[in-house]
Amino acid sequence: MLEKYTLKYKDIAVGILSYDTESRRFSYETINKTLDKFKYPPILFDYRYFDVNHIPTNEEIIEFLEERTIPECRADKVLEMLGMDNYNVWEICKATRGVVADDYWWLAKDGDRYEDFHIRARFEKNN
């Protein structure tokens, strides 16, 4: 089975991040190739040698997702809040949409709105 999420920068669709549950591998496809290079995540795209046609590897995607989750050594309360028994980066990212306070990238499903999911949108709205 293929699990697909749209990688967004705020409300702008950047690409499709997929996880194949059978092969346990990630893939990524850029769907918007006209954006400023800083709208693409730096872990997936090297700004020094930027190429919008770069296809991130499984390992690059895993590194990107790991940066979007709480470290395993501090995850107990988060896992409890999410109703999870064990630490799984992909499952945590699906539950939290990969939102972090440091940037604007996040993983969206159909119907998800930036304003409803991203902590920065909530802060911007209230200020």
ZIFENMO-V522489 format. One record per residue. N is the residue number from 1. RES is the residue in one letter. PSI is psi in whole degrees, -180 to 180 (* if undefined). Layout:
# ZIFENMO-V522489
n	res	psi
N	RES	PSI
N	RES	PSI
This chain:
# ZIFENMO-V522489
n	res	psi
1	M	143
2	L	120
3	E	123
4	K	138
5	Y	147
6	T	123
7	L	123
8	K	152
9	Y	108
10	K	-119
11	D	14
12	I	122
13	A	127
14	V	-46
15	G	179
16	I	122
17	L	125
18	S	150
19	Y	123
20	D	111
21	T	-22
22	E	-48
23	S	-13
24	R	43
25	R	149
26	F	155
27	S	161
28	Y	139
29	E	123
30	T	127
31	I	-11
32	N	100
33	K	14
34	T	6
35	L	159
36	D	142
37	K	-25
38	F	0
39	K	-6
40	Y	137
41	P	132
42	P	-24
43	I	-31
44	L	-24
45	F	126
46	D	112
47	Y	-27
48	R	-36
49	Y	50
50	F	131
51	D	109
52	V	-19
53	N	0
54	H	137
55	I	107
56	P	143
57	T	166
58	N	-43
59	E	-40
60	E	-39
61	I	-43
62	I	-44
63	E	-43
64	F	-47
65	L	-40
66	E	-35
67	E	-13
68	R	11
69	T	159
70	I	143
71	P	146
72	E	-35
73	C	-13
74	R	21
75	A	-6
76	D	-50
77	K	-38
78	V	-45
79	L	-42
80	E	-45
81	M	-34
82	L	-5
83	G	32
84	M	144
85	D	-26
86	N	161
87	Y	119
88	N	110
89	V	-47
90	W	-44
91	E	-38
92	I	-44
93	C	-38
94	K	-42
95	A	-37
96	T	-2
97	R	18
98	G	21
99	V	133
100	V	158
101	A	-14
102	D	-20
103	D	-174
104	Y	2
105	W	148
106	W	165
107	L	123
108	A	145
109	K	167
110	D	132
111	G	-14
112	D	139
113	R	138
114	Y	-46
115	E	-28
116	D	-22
117	F	-35
118	H	129
119	I	-35
120	R	-36
121	A	-40
122	R	-39
123	F	-46
124	E	-38
125	K	-35
126	N	-1
127	N	*
